[in-house]
Amino acid sequence: MLEKGRKNNIISLFFYLIAVIVIVFALLLIWPVHLKYRKMKANVDSLSEALEKKTEECLKLNREVQELESSPRAVEKVAREKFNMCKEGEVILKYDTKK
């Protein structure tokens, strides 16, 4: 009778050992894949954020182009601010703000 109980304990221990080995082996196989997944997810998040910023910039530039195509005041503003142009008879005053 003792022999039968001892056999059951050895068999149970053997199955537990096999289960632990299988779990450790599975973790060793899964861990590198999980790390790669996390790295790729971070990359996707970064690219999504960059895409969102570029989309906003594109919309802003499209609005500016549309405004320049439809509004003479917008064209005049750009000509004055970016190209230092003025109307005939106007004088441009520049101030030194570095002091």
Backbone as CSV, one residue per row, in Angstrom:
resi,resn,N_x,N_y,N_z,CA_x,CA_y,CA_z,C_x,C_y,C_z
1,MET,0.815,-1.183,0.000,0.000,0.000,0.000,0.869,1.261,0.000
2,LEU,1.904,1.255,0.783,2.832,2.378,0.797,3.481,2.567,-0.566
3,GLU,3.762,1.454,-1.174,4.402,1.490,-2.483,3.504,2.192,-3.502
4,LYS,2.192,1.934,-3.439,1.234,2.535,-4.370,1.147,4.049,-4.143
5,GLY,1.111,4.480,-2.895,1.072,5.909,-2.580,2.346,6.623,-3.023
6,ARG,3.441,5.952,-2.853,4.715,6.545,-3.262,4.773,6.659,-4.781
7,LYS,4.250,5.645,-5.507,4.209,5.697,-6.967,3.355,6.876,-7.431
8,ASN,2.204,7.076,-6.773,1.322,8.198,-7.123,2.023,9.536,-6.888
9,ASN,2.774,9.646,-5.798,3.513,10.877,-5.519,4.583,11.130,-6.574
10,ILE,5.278,10.088,-6.980,6.328,10.228,-7.998,5.704,10.614,-9.339
11,ILE,4.581,9.987,-9.679,3.894,10.311,-10.932,3.392,11.759,-10.893
12,SER,2.818,12.166,-9.768,2.346,13.556,-9.628,3.510,14.526,-9.739
13,LEU,4.598,14.241,-9.087,5.787,15.089,-9.152,6.314,15.161,-10.578
14,PHE,6.310,14.036,-11.263,6.766,13.991,-12.644,5.885,14.880,-13.529
15,PHE,4.566,14.808,-13.374,3.666,15.638,-14.168,3.835,17.122,-13.842
16,TYR,4.022,17.442,-12.570,4.281,18.838,-12.191,5.582,19.335,-12.809
17,LEU,6.597,18.491,-12.795,7.882,18.856,-13.387,7.744,19.077,-14.891
18,ILE,7.026,18.203,-15.551,6.776,18.354,-16.993,6.003,19.646,-17.250
19,ALA,4.986,19.932,-16.435,4.192,21.156,-16.606,5.074,22.388,-16.431
20,VAL,5.939,22.399,-15.428,6.829,23.539,-15.201,7.797,23.701,-16.368
21,ILE,8.334,22.598,-16.864,9.248,22.663,-18.010,8.536,23.216,-19.235
22,VAL,7.302,22.778,-19.481,6.531,23.266,-20.629,6.251,24.761,-20.479
23,ILE,5.881,25.204,-19.294,5.592,26.627,-19.063,6.851,27.469,-19.255
24,VAL,7.971,27.025,-18.716,9.228,27.763,-18.874,9.620,27.809,-20.345
25,PHE,9.505,26.709,-21.041,9.829,26.662,-22.459,8.917,27.602,-23.253
26,ALA,7.633,27.613,-22.930,6.683,28.511,-23.612,7.053,29.971,-23.361
27,LEU,7.417,30.283,-22.125,7.820,31.658,-21.815,9.082,32.049,-22.566
28,LEU,10.019,31.131,-22.668,11.245,31.419,-23.416,10.960,31.662,-24.891
29,LEU,9.952,31.008,-25.429,9.582,31.233,-26.826,8.774,32.511,-27.012
30,ILE,7.928,32.823,-26.052,7.024,33.967,-26.180,7.711,35.292,-25.846
31,TRP,8.626,35.309,-24.906,9.223,36.569,-24.431,9.866,37.400,-25.544
32,PRO,10.702,36.827,-26.422,11.275,37.652,-27.494,10.211,38.236,-28.428
33,VAL,9.179,37.467,-28.688,8.093,37.954,-29.547,7.370,39.111,-28.864
34,HIS,7.170,38.981,-27.563,6.507,40.047,-26.809,7.345,41.326,-26.826
35,LEU,8.657,41.195,-26.650,9.527,42.375,-26.696,9.488,43.040,-28.068
36,LYS,9.491,42.221,-29.118,9.410,42.761,-30.475,8.067,43.476,-30.685
37,TYR,7.000,42.894,-30.162,5.671,43.508,-30.268,5.653,44.877,-29.587
38,ARG,6.214,44.952,-28.364,6.223,46.227,-27.642,7.025,47.284,-28.399
39,LYS,8.155,46.873,-28.976,8.988,47.804,-29.739,8.238,48.308,-30.971
40,MET,7.579,47.397,-31.671,6.826,47.783,-32.862,5.629,48.648,-32.502
41,LYS,4.981,48.359,-31.389,3.843,49.177,-30.950,4.293,50.594,-30.637
42,ALA,5.451,50.726,-29.980,5.983,52.058,-29.690,6.294,52.791,-30.995
43,ASN,6.817,52.076,-31.967,7.116,52.672,-33.263,5.837,53.120,-33.958
44,VAL,4.806,52.297,-33.908,3.513,52.649,-34.520,2.923,53.882,-33.833
45,ASP,3.014,53.931,-32.507,2.503,55.094,-31.778,3.242,56.363,-32.190
46,SER,4.557,56.253,-32.307,5.364,57.398,-32.717,4.999,57.851,-34.128
47,LEU,4.839,56.903,-35.029,4.464,57.236,-36.403,3.061,57.820,-36.478
48,SER,2.158,57.328,-35.662,0.792,57.877,-35.641,0.797,59.321,-35.172
49,GLU,1.610,59.607,-34.167,1.718,60.975,-33.668,2.311,61.888,-34.739
50,ALA,3.344,61.415,-35.429,3.951,62.208,-36.504,2.955,62.436,-37.629
51,LEU,2.179,61.410,-37.955,1.162,61.540,-39.000,0.120,62.581,-38.622
52,GLU,-0.297,62.560,-37.366,-1.290,63.532,-36.895,-0.757,64.959,-37.014
53,LYS,0.516,65.157,-36.634,1.115,66.496,-36.738,1.215,66.941,-38.187
54,LYS,1.636,66.039,-39.061,1.763,66.380,-40.480,0.391,66.651,-41.104
55,THR,-0.618,65.925,-40.674,-1.972,66.156,-41.179,-2.465,67.541,-40.776
56,GLU,-2.216,67.915,-39.515,-2.595,69.253,-39.059,-1.856,70.330,-39.845
57,GLU,-0.565,70.105,-40.074,0.232,71.069,-40.841,-0.295,71.187,-42.268
58,CYS,-0.651,70.056,-42.859,-1.186,70.048,-44.222,-2.510,70.813,-44.296
59,LEU,-3.384,70.583,-43.314,-4.658,71.308,-43.289,-4.440,72.807,-43.145
60,LYS,-3.501,73.191,-42.294,-3.195,74.611,-42.098,-2.680,75.226,-43.394
61,LEU,-1.762,74.526,-44.064,-1.232,75.048,-45.324,-2.299,75.105,-46.415
62,ASN,-3.190,74.122,-46.441,-4.287,74.149,-47.425,-5.217,75.333,-47.180
63,ARG,-5.501,75.614,-45.900,-6.328,76.788,-45.582,-5.636,78.076,-46.023
64,GLU,-4.318,78.135,-45.789,-3.563,79.332,-46.173,-3.567,79.508,-47.692
65,VAL,-3.379,78.425,-48.438,-3.402,78.495,-49.904,-4.783,78.926,-50.384
66,GLN,-5.815,78.350,-49.794,-7.183,78.705,-50.189,-7.450,80.188,-49.903
67,GLU,-6.958,80.658,-48.766,-7.136,82.071,-48.420,-6.372,82.959,-49.395
68,LEU,-5.158,82.561,-49.764,-4.373,83.354,-50.710,-5.011,83.375,-52.091
69,GLU,-5.669,82.285,-52.477,-6.333,82.231,-53.780,-7.607,83.070,-53.816
70,SER,-8.239,83.261,-52.670,-9.541,83.926,-52.677,-9.532,85.333,-52.081
71,SER,-8.504,85.691,-51.346,-8.523,86.973,-50.653,-7.320,87.852,-51.041
72,PRO,-7.614,88.998,-51.676,-6.516,89.916,-52.014,-5.817,90.470,-50.756
73,ARG,-6.556,90.600,-49.668,-5.942,91.088,-48.426,-4.885,90.113,-47.905
74,ALA,-5.167,88.827,-48.042,-4.198,87.819,-47.599,-2.935,87.893,-48.443
75,VAL,-3.090,88.103,-49.745,-1.932,88.230,-50.630,-1.125,89.464,-50.251
76,GLU,-1.835,90.558,-49.987,-1.153,91.793,-49.592,-0.400,91.605,-48.274
77,LYS,-1.005,90.938,-47.326,-0.370,90.698,-46.033,0.933,89.904,-46.195
78,VAL,0.874,88.850,-47.004,2.073,88.045,-47.227,3.138,88.863,-47.941
79,ALA,2.732,89.634,-48.927,3.695,90.465,-49.668,4.366,91.470,-48.744
80,ARG,3.617,92.061,-47.843,4.188,93.040,-46.922,5.091,92.385,-45.878
81,GLU,4.631,91.278,-45.289,5.370,90.671,-44.186,6.581,89.861,-44.637
82,LYS,6.421,89.092,-45.686,7.508,88.198,-46.084,8.472,88.824,-47.089
83,PHE,7.975,89.702,-47.920,8.809,90.238,-48.988,9.093,91.736,-48.843
84,ASN,8.677,92.320,-47.718,8.909,93.746,-47.429,8.462,94.651,-48.576
85,MET,7.339,94.331,-49.166,6.793,95.152,-50.243,5.858,96.199,-49.650
86,CYS,5.689,97.276,-50.399,4.762,98.316,-49.954,4.067,98.918,-51.169
87,LYS,3.016,99.662,-50.878,2.300,100.344,-51.956,3.108,101.566,-52.381
88,GLU,2.794,102.047,-53.578,3.491,103.221,-54.096,3.209,104.420,-53.194
89,GLY,4.263,105.085,-52.780,4.125,106.250,-51.926,4.237,105.937,-50.443
90,GLU,4.245,104.695,-50.066,4.383,104.321,-48.652,5.862,104.249,-48.282
91,VAL,6.121,104.488,-47.021,7.491,104.407,-46.524,7.506,103.316,-45.434
92,ILE,8.504,102.459,-45.503,8.638,101.390,-44.513,9.590,101.858,-43.417
93,LEU,9.118,101.774,-42.183,9.936,102.128,-41.045,10.350,100.853,-40.316
94,LYS,11.641,100.743,-40.047,12.128,99.565,-39.339,12.726,100.031,-38.005
95,TYR,12.399,99.309,-36.943,12.896,99.639,-35.618,13.895,98.576,-35.182
96,ASP,14.936,99.041,-34.533,15.929,98.123,-33.986,15.467,97.728,-32.577
97,THR,15.042,96.475,-32.413,14.532,96.035,-31.119,15.568,95.265,-30.313
98,LYS,16.821,95.268,-30.749,17.868,94.514,-30.060,18.413,95.246,-28.828
99,LYS,18.102,96.499,-28.682,18.649,97.279,-27.562,18.041,96.895,-26.287
